C-alpha cells in the first residue's frame, strides 16, 4: 500500500488499514493483554478494530452499540470476519467502492452462524438500522424478527 492510499483513504487503503489494525488487536487479545467474558480473541480484535476506526473519525459509540453492529462479523472465522469488517467500513465510508455482493453474503452467513447471545445482538443492530441491516436476506431478517417475538 502506498503512502497516498493511506493519506487519501481510498478503498484499498481502508481495507489494508483495517487488516493491519485487526492483526495488531488480535495479537494483543491472544497475548492475554485484556480479557472480555464470553468473547473470543477474534471477537475482541473485531471490536477494537472498529472502535479504533470510529475514534479516528471523532466518534465514540457505546460498547453495546458496537457489539450490535459487529454481530454478523462475530459469526465468521477470523480471516473472513476481518475481511468482511474491512469491506463493511468501505461500504459505510465509500459505498460505491464496496463489493456489496460479497459483503451481503458474508453478513447473512455470519448471522446464520451466531449463537443465541450474539444473535440477540444482531436483532438489536437490525432494529437500530445499522448499515448492514439493509443487506439482510428475507430468511435472515425473518429469523431475527422471530427471535424478537420470543
OpenMM code with the backbone's topology and positions (N, CA, C; nanometers):
from openmm import Vec3, app, unit

residues = "UNK UNK UNK UNK UNK UNK UNK UNK UNK UNK UNK UNK UNK UNK UNK UNK UNK UNK UNK UNK UNK UNK UNK UNK UNK UNK UNK UNK UNK UNK UNK UNK UNK UNK UNK UNK UNK UNK UNK UNK UNK UNK UNK UNK UNK UNK UNK UNK UNK UNK UNK UNK UNK UNK UNK UNK UNK UNK UNK UNK UNK UNK UNK UNK UNK UNK UNK UNK UNK UNK UNK UNK UNK UNK UNK UNK UNK UNK UNK UNK UNK UNK UNK UNK UNK UNK UNK UNK UNK UNK UNK UNK UNK UNK UNK UNK UNK UNK UNK UNK UNK UNK UNK UNK UNK UNK UNK UNK UNK UNK UNK UNK UNK UNK UNK UNK UNK UNK UNK UNK UNK UNK UNK UNK UNK UNK UNK UNK UNK UNK UNK UNK UNK UNK UNK UNK UNK UNK UNK UNK UNK UNK UNK UNK UNK UNK UNK UNK UNK UNK".split()
positions = [
    Vec3(0.0845, -0.1166, 0.0000),
    Vec3(0.0000, 0.0000, 0.0000),
    Vec3(0.0894, 0.1233, 0.0000),
    Vec3(0.0560, 0.2162, -0.0821),
    Vec3(0.1375, 0.3363, -0.0905),
    Vec3(0.0965, 0.4369, 0.0169),
    Vec3(0.1832, 0.5317, 0.0402),
    Vec3(0.1551, 0.6405, 0.1317),
    Vec3(0.0276, 0.7119, 0.0901),
    Vec3(0.0075, 0.7300, -0.0399),
    Vec3(-0.1099, 0.8024, -0.0900),
    Vec3(-0.2391, 0.7257, -0.0647),
    Vec3(-0.2339, 0.5926, -0.0704),
    Vec3(-0.3532, 0.5132, -0.0399),
    Vec3(-0.3996, 0.5395, 0.1029),
    Vec3(-0.3032, 0.5469, 0.1946),
    Vec3(-0.3375, 0.5729, 0.3340),
    Vec3(-0.3825, 0.7171, 0.3520),
    Vec3(-0.3093, 0.8097, 0.2954),
    Vec3(-0.3388, 0.9516, 0.3118),
    Vec3(-0.4752, 0.9875, 0.2551),
    Vec3(-0.5031, 0.9441, 0.1353),
    Vec3(-0.6288, 0.9775, 0.0697),
    Vec3(-0.7431, 0.8946, 0.1260),
    Vec3(-0.7137, 0.7753, 0.1741),
    Vec3(-0.8163, 0.6911, 0.2324),
    Vec3(-0.9031, 0.6235, 0.1284),
    Vec3(-0.8428, 0.5863, 0.0143),
    Vec3(-0.9229, 0.5172, -0.0866),
    Vec3(-0.9595, 0.3790, -0.0344),
    Vec3(-1.0462, 0.3091, -0.1066),
    Vec3(-1.0976, 0.1805, -0.0605),
    Vec3(-0.9852, 0.0804, -0.0313),
    Vec3(-0.8860, 0.0760, -0.1177),
    Vec3(-0.7737, -0.0153, -0.0950),
    Vec3(-0.7026, 0.0193, 0.0353),
    Vec3(-0.6803, 0.1475, 0.0571),
    Vec3(-0.6156, 0.1921, 0.1794),
    Vec3(-0.6976, 0.1602, 0.3033),
    Vec3(-0.8285, 0.1766, 0.2938),
    Vec3(-0.9168, 0.1446, 0.4062),
    Vec3(-0.9070, -0.0045, 0.4385),
    Vec3(-0.9162, -0.0880, 0.3359),
    Vec3(-0.9089, -0.2336, 0.3575),
    Vec3(-0.7774, -0.2728, 0.4244),
    Vec3(-0.6671, -0.2199, 0.3752),
    Vec3(-0.5370, -0.2566, 0.4291),
    Vec3(-0.5158, -0.2012, 0.5698),
    Vec3(-0.5651, -0.0824, 0.5960),
    Vec3(-0.5547, -0.0241, 0.7295),
    Vec3(-0.6362, -0.1060, 0.8290),
    Vec3(-0.7556, -0.1469, 0.7894),
    Vec3(-0.8388, -0.2298, 0.8762),
    Vec3(-0.7726, -0.3644, 0.9032),
    Vec3(-0.7128, -0.4235, 0.8018),
    Vec3(-0.6437, -0.5522, 0.8175),
    Vec3(-0.5293, -0.5396, 0.9181),
    Vec3(-0.4489, -0.4369, 0.9036),
    Vec3(-0.3354, -0.4179, 0.9951),
    Vec3(-0.3845, -0.3924, 1.1384),
    Vec3(-0.4891, -0.3128, 1.1501),
    Vec3(-0.5446, -0.2837, 1.2822),
    Vec3(-0.5975, -0.4115, 1.3464),
    Vec3(-0.6702, -0.4913, 1.2710),
    Vec3(-0.7230, -0.6182, 1.3221),
    Vec3(-0.6086, -0.7093, 1.3676),
    Vec3(-0.5070, -0.7232, 1.2863),
    Vec3(-0.3940, -0.8111, 1.3211),
    Vec3(-0.3261, -0.7652, 1.4499),
    Vec3(-0.3096, -0.6346, 1.4642),
    Vec3(-0.2473, -0.5800, 1.5856),
    Vec3(-0.3353, -0.6100, 1.7076),
    Vec3(-0.4659, -0.5868, 1.6952),
    Vec3(-0.5569, -0.6114, 1.8070),
    Vec3(-0.5699, -0.7610, 1.8368),
    Vec3(-0.5648, -0.8438, 1.7345),
    Vec3(-0.5729, -0.9883, 1.7560),
    Vec3(-0.4506, -1.0370, 1.8342),
    Vec3(-0.3334, -0.9883, 1.7991),
    Vec3(-0.2121, -1.0274, 1.8729),
    Vec3(-0.2249, -0.9893, 2.0208),
    Vec3(-0.2740, -0.8699, 2.0467),
    Vec3(-0.2928, -0.8257, 2.1857),
    Vec3(-0.3931, -0.9151, 2.2583),
    Vec3(-0.5032, -0.9464, 2.1914),
    Vec3(-0.6059, -1.0302, 2.2544),
    Vec3(-0.5533, -1.1713, 2.2804),
    Vec3(-0.4779, -1.2251, 2.1880),
    Vec3(-0.4231, -1.3596, 2.2041),
    Vec3(-0.3148, -1.3649, 2.3113),
    Vec3(-0.2484, -1.2525, 2.3347),
    Vec3(-0.1423, -1.2488, 2.4361),
    Vec3(-0.1994, -1.2441, 2.5773),
    Vec3(-0.3285, -1.2223, 2.5875),
    Vec3(-0.3909, -1.2121, 2.7188),
    Vec3(-0.3811, -1.0727, 2.7768),
    Vec3(-0.3436, -0.9744, 2.6949),
    Vec3(-0.3290, -0.8363, 2.7415),
    Vec3(-0.4609, -0.7815, 2.7958),
    Vec3(-0.5711, -0.8332, 2.7480),
    Vec3(-0.7019, -0.7952, 2.8004),
    Vec3(-0.7973, -0.9118, 2.7798),
    Vec3(-0.8980, -0.9156, 2.8613),
    Vec3(-0.9956, -1.0238, 2.8546),
    Vec3(-1.1366, -0.9644, 2.8589),
    Vec3(-1.2273, -1.0327, 2.7922),
    Vec3(-1.3685, -0.9961, 2.7980),
    Vec3(-1.4472, -1.1264, 2.8067),
    Vec3(-1.5285, -1.1396, 2.9107),
    Vec3(-1.6036, -1.2635, 2.9241),
    Vec3(-1.6941, -1.2861, 2.8031),
    Vec3(-1.7017, -1.4107, 2.7625),
    Vec3(-1.7903, -1.4523, 2.6520),
    Vec3(-1.7443, -1.4061, 2.5143),
    Vec3(-1.6235, -1.3519, 2.5024),
    Vec3(-1.5731, -1.3085, 2.3719),
    Vec3(-1.4406, -1.3780, 2.3420),
    Vec3(-1.4264, -1.4203, 2.2183),
    Vec3(-1.3020, -1.4825, 2.1735),
    Vec3(-1.2009, -1.3726, 2.1387),
    Vec3(-1.0729, -1.4065, 2.1269),
    Vec3(-0.9755, -1.3061, 2.0817),
    Vec3(-1.0153, -1.2456, 1.9464),
    Vec3(-1.0696, -1.3268, 1.8572),
    Vec3(-1.1163, -1.2771, 1.7264),
    Vec3(-1.2228, -1.1693, 1.7456),
    Vec3(-1.3195, -1.1967, 1.8307),
    Vec3(-1.4278, -1.1007, 1.8527),
    Vec3(-1.3765, -0.9740, 1.9204),
    Vec3(-1.2838, -0.9892, 2.0142),
    Vec3(-1.2260, -0.8709, 2.0789),
    Vec3(-1.1472, -0.7877, 1.9783),
    Vec3(-1.0761, -0.8550, 1.8878),
    Vec3(-0.9992, -0.7825, 1.7858),
    Vec3(-1.0924, -0.7078, 1.6909),
    Vec3(-1.2023, -0.7712, 1.6516),
    Vec3(-1.3000, -0.7020, 1.5662),
    Vec3(-1.3533, -0.5779, 1.6375),
    Vec3(-1.3877, -0.5941, 1.7642),
    Vec3(-1.4413, -0.4831, 1.8431),
    Vec3(-1.3417, -0.3677, 1.8480),
    Vec3(-1.2177, -0.3978, 1.8861),
    Vec3(-1.1175, -0.2916, 1.8990),
    Vec3(-1.0838, -0.2277, 1.7643),
    Vec3(-1.0881, -0.3062, 1.6589),
    Vec3(-1.0602, -0.2523, 1.5246),
    Vec3(-1.1658, -0.1505, 1.4844),
    Vec3(-1.2931, -0.1850, 1.5040),
    Vec3(-1.3993, -0.0909, 1.4677),
    Vec3(-1.4019, 0.0287, 1.5628),
    Vec3(-1.3804, 0.0039, 1.6911),
    Vec3(-1.3774, 0.1140, 1.7877),
    Vec3(-1.2667, 0.2131, 1.7535),
    Vec3(-1.1502, 0.1613, 1.7144),
    Vec3(-1.0381, 0.2471, 1.6759),
    Vec3(-1.0741, 0.3300, 1.5528),
    Vec3(-1.1415, 0.2680, 1.4568),
    Vec3(-1.1826, 0.3401, 1.3352),
    Vec3(-1.2770, 0.4539, 1.3711),
    Vec3(-1.3731, 0.4255, 1.4573),
    Vec3(-1.4668, 0.5300, 1.4999),
    Vec3(-1.3942, 0.6409, 1.5754),
    Vec3(-1.3025, 0.6035, 1.6646),
    Vec3(-1.2277, 0.7045, 1.7398),
    Vec3(-1.1481, 0.7947, 1.6464),
    Vec3(-1.0890, 0.7371, 1.5433),
    Vec3(-1.0122, 0.8165, 1.4467),
    Vec3(-1.1015, 0.9166, 1.3743),
    Vec3(-1.2296, 0.8837, 1.3646),
    Vec3(-1.3254, 0.9735, 1.2980),
    Vec3(-1.3931, 1.0674, 1.3979),
    Vec3(-1.3478, 1.0636, 1.5235),
    Vec3(-1.4044, 1.1516, 1.6252),
    Vec3(-1.5371, 1.1046, 1.6812),
    Vec3(-1.5671, 0.9767, 1.6658),
    Vec3(-1.6928, 0.9206, 1.7165),
    Vec3(-1.6624, 0.8197, 1.8259),
    Vec3(-1.7578, 0.8005, 1.9151),
    Vec3(-1.7379, 0.7013, 2.0208),
    Vec3(-1.8704, 0.6339, 2.0560),
    Vec3(-1.9132, 0.5412, 1.9712),
    Vec3(-2.0367, 0.4691, 2.0025),
    Vec3(-2.0198, 0.3855, 2.1300),
    Vec3(-2.1298, 0.3609, 2.1975),
    Vec3(-2.1259, 0.2827, 2.3214),
    Vec3(-2.0872, 0.1377, 2.2920),
    Vec3(-2.0322, 0.0679, 2.3910),
    Vec3(-1.9994, -0.0740, 2.3699),
    Vec3(-2.1179, -0.1583, 2.3222),
    Vec3(-2.2380, -0.1434, 2.3793),
    Vec3(-2.3499, -0.2234, 2.3262),
    Vec3(-2.3821, -0.1913, 2.1802),
    Vec3(-2.3691, -0.0673, 2.1415),
    Vec3(-2.3942, -0.0292, 2.0024),
    Vec3(-2.2907, -0.0931, 1.9112),
    Vec3(-2.1643, -0.0883, 1.9515),
    Vec3(-2.0585, -0.1513, 1.8712),
    Vec3(-2.0798, -0.3022, 1.8598),
    Vec3(-2.1161, -0.3671, 1.9688),
    Vec3(-2.1393, -0.5121, 1.9642),
    Vec3(-2.2561, -0.5459, 1.8718),
    Vec3(-2.3607, -0.4653, 1.8753),
    Vec3(-2.4743, -0.4892, 1.7867),
    Vec3(-2.4326, -0.4725, 1.6409),
    Vec3(-2.3509, -0.3733, 1.6125),
    Vec3(-2.3044, -0.3518, 1.4758),
    Vec3(-2.2094, -0.4627, 1.4305),
    Vec3(-2.1347, -0.5178, 1.5235),
    Vec3(-2.0356, -0.6212, 1.4901),
    Vec3(-2.0927, -0.7625, 1.4872),
    Vec3(-2.2134, -0.7827, 1.5338),
    Vec3(-2.2689, -0.9174, 1.5493),
    Vec3(-2.2487, -1.0076, 1.4272),
    Vec3(-2.2800, -0.9647, 1.3053),
    Vec3(-2.2624, -1.0565, 1.1919),
    Vec3(-2.1178, -1.1029, 1.1728),
    Vec3(-2.0245, -1.0162, 1.2051),
    Vec3(-1.8832, -1.0463, 1.1859),
    Vec3(-1.8329, -1.1434, 1.2930),
    Vec3(-1.8986, -1.1432, 1.4099),
    Vec3(-1.8634, -1.2368, 1.5168),
    Vec3(-1.8891, -1.3810, 1.4739),
    Vec3(-1.9797, -1.4027, 1.3810),
    Vec3(-2.0122, -1.5374, 1.3366),
    Vec3(-1.9196, -1.5932, 1.2301),
    Vec3(-1.8275, -1.5124, 1.1827),
    Vec3(-1.7381, -1.5544, 1.0740),
    Vec3(-1.6013, -1.5956, 1.1279),
    Vec3(-1.5341, -1.6889, 1.0600),
    Vec3(-1.3968, -1.7249, 1.1002),
    Vec3(-1.3049, -1.6024, 1.0924),
    Vec3(-1.1915, -1.6107, 1.1603),
    Vec3(-1.1014, -1.4953, 1.1732),
    Vec3(-1.0747, -1.4204, 1.0431),
    Vec3(-1.0175, -1.4871, 0.9448),
    Vec3(-0.9778, -1.4173, 0.8209),
    Vec3(-1.0994, -1.3597, 0.7497),
    Vec3(-1.2059, -1.4360, 0.7409),
    Vec3(-1.3255, -1.3880, 0.6720),
    Vec3(-1.3923, -1.2747, 0.7500),
    Vec3(-1.3931, -1.2851, 0.8818),
    Vec3(-1.4513, -1.1791, 0.9637),
    Vec3(-1.3767, -1.0483, 0.9491),
    Vec3(-1.2449, -1.0562, 0.9466),
    Vec3(-1.1626, -0.9369, 0.9276),
    Vec3(-1.1866, -0.8770, 0.7901),
    Vec3(-1.1860, -0.9617, 0.6880),
    Vec3(-1.2100, -0.9156, 0.5510),
    Vec3(-1.3477, -0.8515, 0.5378),
    Vec3(-1.4483, -0.9144, 0.5966),
    Vec3(-1.5850, -0.8620, 0.5885),
    Vec3(-1.5967, -0.7290, 0.6624),
    Vec3(-1.5329, -0.7178, 0.7788),
    Vec3(-1.5381, -0.5919, 0.8522),
    Vec3(-1.4719, -0.4797, 0.7726),
    Vec3(-1.3589, -0.5101, 0.7104),
    Vec3(-1.2910, -0.4093, 0.6283),
    Vec3(-1.3814, -0.3648, 0.5132),
    Vec3(-1.4477, -0.4601, 0.4500),
    Vec3(-1.5365, -0.4269, 0.3378),
    Vec3(-1.6575, -0.3481, 0.3874),
    Vec3(-1.7041, -0.3807, 0.5070),
    Vec3(-1.8156, -0.3087, 0.5675),
    Vec3(-1.7788, -0.1619, 0.5911),
    Vec3(-1.6578, -0.1378, 0.6390),
    Vec3(-1.6134, 0.0004, 0.6608),
    Vec3(-1.6040, 0.0731, 0.5271),
    Vec3(-1.5545, 0.0058, 0.4241),
    Vec3(-1.5538, 0.0663, 0.2900),
    Vec3(-1.6972, 0.0995, 0.2501),
    Vec3(-1.7895, 0.0067, 0.2715),
    Vec3(-1.9313, 0.0278, 0.2384),
    Vec3(-1.9868, 0.1504, 0.3113),
    Vec3(-1.9521, 0.1656, 0.4383),
    Vec3(-2.0018, 0.2786, 0.5171),
    Vec3(-1.9405, 0.4115, 0.4743),
    Vec3(-1.8128, 0.4085, 0.4379),
    Vec3(-1.7409, 0.5319, 0.4080),
    Vec3(-1.7381, 0.5660, 0.2592),
    Vec3(-1.7377, 0.4637, 0.1743),
    Vec3(-1.7283, 0.4841, 0.0294),
    Vec3(-1.8154, 0.3793, -0.0407),
    Vec3(-1.9464, 0.3892, -0.0271),
    Vec3(-2.0367, 0.2837, -0.0750),
    Vec3(-2.0136, 0.2404, -0.2196),
    Vec3(-1.9785, 0.3324, -0.3058),
    Vec3(-1.9582, 0.2991, -0.4466),
    Vec3(-1.8355, 0.2129, -0.4721),
    Vec3(-1.7469, 0.2030, -0.3748),
    Vec3(-1.6237, 0.1255, -0.3899),
    Vec3(-1.6320, -0.0127, -0.3250),
    Vec3(-1.7408, -0.0399, -0.2560),
    Vec3(-1.7525, -0.1652, -0.1813),
    Vec3(-1.7996, -0.2795, -0.2702),
    Vec3(-1.7553, -0.3985, -0.2367),
    Vec3(-1.8026, -0.5205, -0.3015),
    Vec3(-1.9273, -0.5644, -0.2247),
    Vec3(-2.0405, -0.5061, -0.2586),
    Vec3(-2.1646, -0.5271, -0.1848),
    Vec3(-2.2128, -0.6714, -0.1952),
    Vec3(-2.1938, -0.7344, -0.3089),
    Vec3(-2.2390, -0.8728, -0.3265),
    Vec3(-2.1697, -0.9651, -0.2265),
    Vec3(-2.0387, -0.9546, -0.2173),
    Vec3(-1.9638, -1.0386, -0.1228),
    Vec3(-1.9986, -1.0020, 0.0213),
    Vec3(-2.0105, -0.8736, 0.0492),
    Vec3(-2.0416, -0.8288, 0.1852),
    Vec3(-2.1787, -0.8797, 0.2280),
    Vec3(-2.2773, -0.8705, 0.1411),
    Vec3(-2.4123, -0.9197, 0.1724),
    Vec3(-2.4072, -1.0692, 0.2066),
    Vec3(-2.3338, -1.1447, 0.1271),
    Vec3(-2.3206, -1.2883, 0.1523),
    Vec3(-2.2565, -1.3132, 0.2886),
    Vec3(-2.1503, -1.2404, 0.3191),
    Vec3(-2.0788, -1.2607, 0.4447),
    Vec3(-2.1647, -1.2213, 0.5653),
    Vec3(-2.2357, -1.1114, 0.5558),
    Vec3(-2.3198, -1.0662, 0.6666),
    Vec3(-2.4290, -1.1684, 0.6959),
    Vec3(-2.4966, -1.2147, 0.5935),
    Vec3(-2.6031, -1.3126, 0.6142),
    Vec3(-2.5480, -1.4453, 0.6634),
    Vec3(-2.4351, -1.4875, 0.6107),
    Vec3(-2.3701, -1.6103, 0.6559),
    Vec3(-2.3294, -1.5979, 0.8019),
    Vec3(-2.2712, -1.4853, 0.8386),
    Vec3(-2.2291, -1.4639, 0.9768),
    Vec3(-2.3460, -1.4691, 1.0738),
    Vec3(-2.4561, -1.4066, 1.0385),
    Vec3(-2.5735, -1.4074, 1.1269),
    Vec3(-2.6286, -1.5490, 1.1411),
    Vec3(-2.6310, -1.6239, 1.0330),
    Vec3(-2.6822, -1.7620, 1.0394),
    Vec3(-2.5995, -1.8491, 1.1344),
    Vec3(-2.4719, -1.8160, 1.1532),
    Vec3(-2.3820, -1.8977, 1.2356),
    Vec3(-2.3767, -1.8534, 1.3817),
    Vec3(-2.4449, -1.7463, 1.4156),
    Vec3(-2.4364, -1.6929, 1.5511),
    Vec3(-2.5097, -1.7795, 1.6527),
    Vec3(-2.4543, -1.7834, 1.7733),
    Vec3(-2.5238, -1.8437, 1.8861),
    Vec3(-2.6304, -1.7473, 1.9363),
    Vec3(-2.7014, -1.7915, 2.0364),
    Vec3(-2.8171, -1.7163, 2.0853),
    Vec3(-2.7830, -1.5731, 2.1295),
    Vec3(-2.6809, -1.5575, 2.2114),
    Vec3(-2.6476, -1.4252, 2.2661),
    Vec3(-2.6100, -1.3270, 2.1547),
    Vec3(-2.5224, -1.3693, 2.0653),
    Vec3(-2.4795, -1.2798, 1.9590),
    Vec3(-2.5897, -1.2586, 1.8549),
    Vec3(-2.6785, -1.3556, 1.8405),
    Vec3(-2.7933, -1.3378, 1.7509),
    Vec3(-2.8859, -1.2295, 1.8066),
    Vec3(-2.8997, -1.2263, 1.9390),
    Vec3(-2.9783, -1.1185, 2.0017),
    Vec3(-2.9149, -0.9831, 1.9713),
    Vec3(-2.7815, -0.9786, 1.9725),
    Vec3(-2.7120, -0.8541, 1.9377),
    Vec3(-2.7431, -0.8146, 1.7939),
    Vec3(-2.7481, -0.9126, 1.7052),
    Vec3(-2.7817, -0.8850, 1.5654),
    Vec3(-2.9234, -0.8307, 1.5550),
    Vec3(-3.0140, -0.8827, 1.6369),
    Vec3(-3.1515, -0.8300, 1.6395),
    Vec3(-3.1511, -0.6817, 1.6757),
    Vec3(-3.0732, -0.6487, 1.7768),
    Vec3(-3.0631, -0.5092, 1.8203),
    Vec3(-3.0052, -0.4236, 1.7077),
    Vec3(-2.8999, -0.4734, 1.6439),
    Vec3(-2.8393, -0.3993, 1.5328),
    Vec3(-2.9384, -0.3746, 1.4203),
    Vec3(-3.0128, -0.4771, 1.3850),
    Vec3(-3.1124, -0.4615, 1.2779),
    Vec3(-3.2192, -0.3609, 1.3186),
    Vec3(-3.2640, -0.3669, 1.4438),
    Vec3(-3.3639, -0.2713, 1.4922),
    Vec3(-3.3101, -0.1286, 1.4923),
    Vec3(-3.1817, -0.1147, 1.5237),
    Vec3(-3.1192, 0.0185, 1.5263),
    Vec3(-3.0993, 0.0740, 1.3856),
    Vec3(-3.1073, -0.0139, 1.2873),
    Vec3(-3.0871, 0.0305, 1.1495),
    Vec3(-2.9408, 0.0497, 1.1135),
    Vec3(-2.8525, -0.0339, 1.1703),
    Vec3(-2.7123, -0.0243, 1.1320),
    Vec3(-2.7018, -0.0457, 0.9809),
    Vec3(-2.5966, 0.0039, 0.9173),
    Vec3(-2.5880, -0.0029, 0.7708),
    Vec3(-2.6050, -0.1424, 0.7111),
    Vec3(-2.5599, -0.2474, 0.7802),
    Vec3(-2.5736, -0.3810, 0.7231),
    Vec3(-2.7180, -0.4306, 0.7230),
    Vec3(-2.8061, -0.3678, 0.8003),
    Vec3(-2.9451, -0.4149, 0.8100),
    Vec3(-3.0149, -0.4160, 0.6741),
    Vec3(-2.9771, -0.3250, 0.5872),
    Vec3(-3.0401, -0.3198, 0.4544),
    Vec3(-2.9944, -0.4349, 0.3647),
    Vec3(-2.8938, -0.5098, 0.4064),
    Vec3(-2.8409, -0.6203, 0.3265),
    Vec3(-2.8986, -0.7562, 0.3662),
    Vec3(-2.9827, -0.7591, 0.4657),
    Vec3(-3.0344, -0.8866, 0.5139),
    Vec3(-3.1261, -0.9516, 0.4112),
    Vec3(-3.1042, -1.0798, 0.3923),
    Vec3(-3.1929, -1.1574, 0.3069),
    Vec3(-3.3216, -1.1846, 0.3835),
    Vec3(-3.4274, -1.2131, 0.3125),
    Vec3(-3.5591, -1.2302, 0.3722),
    Vec3(-3.5597, -1.3339, 0.4842),
    Vec3(-3.4974, -1.4491, 0.4622),
    Vec3(-3.4995, -1.5544, 0.5642),
    Vec3(-3.4223, -1.5141, 0.6893),
    Vec3(-3.3141, -1.4409, 0.6718),
    Vec3(-3.2345, -1.3972, 0.7868),
    Vec3(-3.3112, -1.2900, 0.8641),
    Vec3(-3.3693, -1.1951, 0.7935),
    Vec3(-3.4489, -1.0918, 0.8597),
    Vec3(-3.5649, -1.1559, 0.9361),
    Vec3(-3.6294, -1.2518, 0.8740),
    Vec3(-3.7427, -1.3196, 0.9382),
    Vec3(-3.6973, -1.3903, 1.0657),
    Vec3(-3.5811, -1.4570, 1.0599),
    Vec3(-3.5332, -1.5280, 1.1791),
    Vec3(-3.5009, -1.4304, 1.2922),
    Vec3(-3.4510, -1.3137, 1.2592),
    Vec3(-3.4235, -1.2130, 1.3622),
    Vec3(-3.5539, -1.1580, 1.4183),
    Vec3(-3.6513, -1.1327, 1.3310),
    Vec3(-3.7812, -1.0838, 1.3764),
    Vec3(-3.8488, -1.1852, 1.4683),
    Vec3(-3.8377, -1.3124, 1.4327),
    Vec3(-3.8979, -1.4183, 1.5154),
    Vec3(-3.8327, -1.4231, 1.6522),
    Vec3(-3.7024, -1.4000, 1.6550),
    Vec3(-3.6321, -1.4010, 1.7829),
    Vec3(-3.6803, -1.2870, 1.8718),
    Vec3(-3.7099, -1.1746, 1.8121),
    Vec3(-3.7606, -1.0609, 1.8900),
    Vec3(-3.8975, -1.0908, 1.9489),
    Vec3(-3.9747, -1.1738, 1.8796),
    Vec3(-4.1090, -1.2068, 1.9260),
    Vec3(-4.1105, -1.3081, 2.0405),
    Vec3(-3.9956, -1.3716, 2.0657),
    Vec3(-3.9876, -1.4737, 2.1708),
    Vec3(-4.0029, -1.4136, 2.3087),
] * unit.nanometer
topology = app.Topology()
chain = topology.addChain("A")
for resn in residues:
    res = topology.addResidue(resn, chain)
    for name in ("N", "CA", "C"):
        topology.addAtom(name, app.Element.getBySymbol(name[0]), res)
